[in-house]
Amino acid sequence: IMLFASCGKKEEGATKGEEKVVIKLSTKFVEDEQTAKSLKRVAEKILERSNGNIEIQVYPGGQLPIGKDSMEQVVSGANWISVDGLNFIGDYVPDFNAINGPMLYKNFDEYLAMTQSDLVKKLKAEAEKKQIKVLSLDYLFGFRSMLTDKEVKVPEDLNGVKVRVPTSQLYMYTLEAMGANPTPLPFTEVYSGIQQGVVDGLEGSLMTIYGTKIYEVRKQVSLTNHLLGVSAVSISKQVWEGLTEEQRTIIQEEFDAGAKYNNDVTVELEKEYKVKLEELGVKFNEVDLAAFNKETSKVFSKFPKWTPGIYDEIMSELEVIRSK
Ligand code: G3P
């Protein structure tokens, strides 16, 4: 893994006297998924706006280390940007998992308001102490639902069903609470995992189901909407501080604008995905949300490392958000 630490480099740039910055960006999302497209668009804008001075090389589909390994690159100070679940920052600052806990948000806007709160600003400051500069928490890819081979309506329907989850304790606890047997696997192994019977199904957003073509092996979506699919964009604090103020401004502003673009497009695309998936033979069914909600609420008391009272803090923040 350390192999990659030396890959990022500074070169003589387009502008005389200024060093060109080259940063690798690693993500699990495959080329066909909107998040990967949005990130490529951000990289193009940054290259253009910096007159070729800042080159962010986007590596989709897990070509480079992802998840925990990608975050290790960030923490170790490589020229590296990691785009992955909040839970991987949560490995360093556990409360990041809590703000992405199950069944918290009714829509994208509630979550996006939460990431602007003082509570989350505090968490970002904590992350900096661990050498992680969080550039964005706002790359959304949709609420996650069950994709299995049978209708799931109540938690009991998931008993004995092996469901692939990302390698994250939050997902393990959530799917366990929902009645399933969660099995952590990197996404790249899910398609063959289903074919070989390692897992019976998975949970994911419509973007994931459509974009990765995983619908080819499973056809029943049960709309649990249990977790919001969000990606965090992180860079090493040391690398960040080594950039000029102008470079930092360009990068930050373009990732912010890119998140907004990504989310607007995603809201529209989700409607299309549903229609397209139905055309491809995928069936959708509603579930007993209250029954699932009752089970998943237990997840918030399961984490020994979360700050005591974090759930109440989040809920009162949400109340403020909802009253606006
Ligand atoms: O390309 C995979 C992505 O859409 C979802 O990955 O690990 O969050 O389920 P994951």
Boltz pocket constraint, residues with backbone or C-beta under 6 A from the ligand:
constraints:
  - pocket:
      binder: B
      contacts: [[A, 28], [A, 29], [A, 30], [A, 33], [A, 85], [A, 166], [A, 185], [A, 186], [A, 187], [A, 203], [A, 204], [A, 207], [A, 208], [A, 212]]
      max_distance: 6.0
